Amino acid sequence: MERRREKRAPGSGIVEIAISNTGPLTIQAALVETSASGFRASHDCQALEPGLAVSFTREDLSGRARVMWTHILNVRRTSGFLVL
């Protein structure tokens, strides 16, 4: 049974994510899916931990987001972001 509150749409392309609390760091992640209030992206950055506020830029949107969760499969990570 689906428990998500918002409809998801498949995503594609690159999301640039900037982290400033540990010194300037910008990573490129693969956009996996989008929703009205957030997005999911695949990356290999260990610094993206739940609770971290970041800046992001993707093809159709830019702004601030918070990392809500991160799952790790092998060395690849997938994180869910809430747009602030």
C-alpha positions, 0 to 999 in steps of 0.5 A: 500500500502506498503511504506517500502523501505526494505524487512522484514523477521520474526525474533525470539530469544532474542536480548540483548540490552545494554544502557550505557548513564543512567548507565549500563543497559542490557535488553533482548528483543524478536526479531520480524523482521529483515531487511537489515538495522535494526530490530524490538524487543518487550520489557518492558523497558521504557528507550528505547526512540527514538534517543537513541544509544545502543549496541546489540547482537543477534544470527547472529549479534552484534553492535550499533543501534539507537532506531528509534521509540517505540510503546506501547500497554498495558505494552509491547513495540515494538521498531524499531532499525537502525543498525549503 
